[in-house]
Amino acid sequence: MRIALAQIVSTPDPEENLAEVERRTHAAADAGAQLVLFPEATMCCFGVALGPVAQPLDGPWATRVREVAAAAGTTVVAGMFTPSGDGRVRNTLLATGGGVNTHYDKIHMFDAFGFAESDTVEPGTEPVVVGVGGDEPVTVGLSTCYDVRFPGLYQRLADDGATVLLVPASWGAGPGKREQWELLVRARALDTGSFVVACDQADPTTVGREHGKAPTGIGYSLVAGPRGEVVDALGAEPGLLVVDVDPAAATTVREQIPVLANRRF
């Protein structure tokens, strides 16, 4: 399975970000990617009011992403914001194209380091897996950013059949945060014997912008293999990483190191 990680810097303008989604998706499809993963908050960067930005899943932004995915002939997974109904929004992952049409609402709220995501974002409740590919689809698990600190979610996704786990993020900058990012992604791979594909927002300072107080990304997107190894990674700046993963290798590792089968709690 060929997967592309589109490490971008989102702006406050959803239309501008949509143009970047289209450009990166076609570049990934030209490279043979069956799945293109964009970061959390692809629709609009954090640090601005999200209520006026949020759109329903049948709104113009998601509809255009569906059209882009269909035209490129690939599955696109990208972070957006949808209305929650209680005055907040939902931090939503849209998955579309290649026979896929679903979404995941981020479950774990980033109420940490003095930032309270739950003030403006309603948490989701249901883990989501989806089949990606042709005649023999690969089961892929969806998650978002702060979710990566909670191994139980990833074990649940693996129990539901996922051998590839996606982690789009807009990781907060700060001391030790890059090390935590890589460590957590690799740990979730070891917890589950899975490939973990983690796509962060690029570091905004690499394109002349500032981090501000909101979590706006540090880059260093990576793919971890089922033994916890780093398969490939990007640096801090925007880029497109194309990686081949073999879900059968995850099955082999789960047979050799059956942590899912052996766990008691």
MOMOTA-V94076 format. One line per field, one symbol per residue. psi: psi as a letter, one per 20 degrees, with the letter a starting at -180 (. if undefined). burial: I if it has 9 or more other C-alpha atoms within 8 Angstrom, else O. A space follows every 10 residues. Layout:
BEGIN
psi = ???
burial = ???
END
This chain:
BEGIN
psi = pppponoroq riohgghhhh ggghghgghh jjphpoprrq khgpqrirph gihqqrijrh ghghgggggg hikrpppqpa pqqhijiarq npopoqqkjp narpppgppm mrkjpnhihi ppqripqpqq ppadhmqppp qprpdhhijn hhghhgghhj ipipppmqrm pqqrpihggg ggggghghgh hilrpooooq pqohiikjrq haiqojqibk qrpprijjqo grrrbhrqro ppppqohhhg gghhhgnmhg hiqi.
burial = OIIIIIIIII IOOIOOIIOI IIOIIIOIIO OOIIIIIIII IIIIIIIOOI IOIIIOOOOO IIIIIIOIII OIIIIIIIII IIIIOOOIII IIIIIIIIOI OOIIIIIOII IOOOOIIIOI IIIIOOIIII IIIOOOOIII IIIIIIIIOO IOIIIIIIOO IIIIIIIIII IIIOOOIIOO IIOIIIIIII IIIIIIIIII IIIIOIOOOO IOOIIIIIII IIIIIIIIOI OOIIOIIIOI IIIOOOIOOI IOIIOOOIII OOOOO
END
